[in-house]
Amino acid sequence: MIERNLSYEIETALNSEILGVQNLKTRIEKDILEAVQFISELNPQTYVLLGSGKSGYVAARLAASLRSIGFSAHFLQSGELLHGDVGAFLENSLLIIFSNSGNTYELVRSSEIARERRLPVISFLGNRNSDIGRSSNYVVDLSFSSNLEYSNFLPTVSITTATVAANCLLSGMAYIFNRSATDFAKNHPDGSLGGFLGLPIMEAMTPLDQVAQFDIHSTVNYVAKEMTKFPKGVAIMKDEKNSLLGLLTDGDMRRILSAYLDNEISIEQFITYTPTVIDINETLANALSTMTSNKPKRISVLPVTKNGEVIGVITMNDIEQRRNINVGS
């Protein structure tokens, strides 16, 4: 009976967290988008993160994550704000405040001082009509029905929603400022994840003899069979000197097969002749950055070259498998 009741409690708490995030999704996308665009236009030199109690932990974690990709970001303890720490409110700074009530005295005064100094404020609030909300340039609305908070004395859903919103802001800023795995690796030289990203590409790549290959005269049927034999999501076309001439991906093949019934049709018109490549001397961080920074669509596979010759490929799956070895799944 105890175990059954405990399972019910855990399941109910988990469902409350899920509902809280789902409720958040319907509102904050526009708020986050406007906040990130505002930050992009402002391009502050320093980010000052503020929060009190559990919201302070969210603010501190966001500050640490921003630093990890090269932003100058600092978290200030609310208890010290009005005793000298507002000296950190320097010109070209941006304040980011986390508060569920929006009325914590030290945070309210800090937002007012920031406005007096003509510094911009973005706040993540459970009450956008609060004192902090009225002093903010932009408010990310984290309000939710009190019925969603499973426990009436533990602020679980409010912390989850604040954390999710912080992660959305972080992702948006990384995108708009072109921060990448390379930036992360530079700032984590001794961590397990940073060490993994610093590995050379040869540690994760697939050699050419394990990749499907074709020539300009190959048919759809032939390439499909080769890609089934070597399931790396790509087929490579090269010349006798191993110079890369083009490639076809799984996505290319799906589009071809959905549009053409004749499997003996020539593949020539569907080849990507100038694919993005990466040199063997680059790191996994650079490979990951190249893949994820391609806009608007990410790259899933990169041919690997050495002295102008194609020697293999590296895929997102290759990188993930190597990550699991080095960092753990």
Helices and strands as residue ranges (DSSP letters): H 2-42, E 46-51, H 54-68, E 73-77, G 78-83, G 85-88, E 93-99, H 105-116, E 121-125, H 131-134, E 138-141, G 146-148, H 156-176, H 181-186, H 192-197, G 201-203, E 206-207, G 208-210, E 212-214, H 220-229, E 234-238, E 244-249, H 250-259, G 268-270, E 278-279, H 284-293, E 301-306, E 309-315, H 316-326
